[in-house]
Amino acid sequence: MNSKFRLTTLVLLMVCAAVAVVARADWKDDFSFSGSFESVYWDHDPDDWELGQNDFYEGPYSSLENQLMLHMDWRNWFAEVRLRNMKYEDGIHYDYRSREPEADLELFKYKIGFRTEHFRVTAGDFYKSLGRGIVLYVQEDEDLNLDRTILGGNVDFEYGAFEATIFGGEIEWYDFVDNQTAETYEERESVDSVFGGHIGFNVMDGVNISANYVVGSLTDFVRGDEVEEDFSVGSASIEAGGLLNGYVDFYAEYGKFMWDEDEAF
């Protein structure tokens, strides 16, 4: 049975707490500084596990994760930093949320950006989904304890009925292999890369047409060897909401995936 106990607090950043401070600079535009602290305890005890059987992957273990998030806004600028501590007890397990298998203290995520009425530019860690996740899906999944981001740059633009996005960066991740025993393991660090864009038009009220395109490389391990595969994927979609007096929504998308720019997969 998997159980998760979550305790989230938003309090003043003092001794034993997180930050929530808002200040006004008399000689500048508004400046704000805020933060949050989150502590998550995972208790993993599968029903089908028996002592001495497959304990490397499925044996009981527990973990404690602590995150401190700090956020700043000043004029059109914004910045965010997340610091993280992660510890396991009982067994060797890999943490899919982290850039490190286990960390006393790591710079988990960070970003800085600039925004105007029509533009938003972000450098650092960001999430991205295109084509309702068919073309690209890089988001946090709490059920899987998975939290990877793209580390790079992203530009969003909106003007009237037109919207566009261009982005690029890397996705860092760790894996491990147990070398056929439950006593030794090897950590493997890998980097995937993605570059892409999106354009969309609101042709009329509630009707949007869009196109997405992404290229990059994915890392895999085949018989112990690291292998990189280039890929490209594109799609076109149409979405219409509020049809038949608001009772019907419609969405259709066509996508094509190519490995090594060769043939459809």
Secondary structure, DSSP 4 states (H G I P E B T S, - for coil): -EEEEEEEE---SSTTS--EEEE--TTSS-EEEEEEEEEEEEEE--TT--TTSSHHHHS-EEEEEEEEEEEEEETTEEEEEEEEEEEEESS----TT-SSSSEEEEEEEEEEEEE-SSEEEEEEEE-EEEGGGTSEEE--BTTTTB---EEEEEEEEEETTEEEEEEEEEEEEEEEE-TTSSS--EEEEEEEEEEEEEEEEEEETTEEEEEEEEEEEEEEEETTEEEEEEEEEEEEEEEEEEHHHHTEEEEEEEEEEEETTTEE-
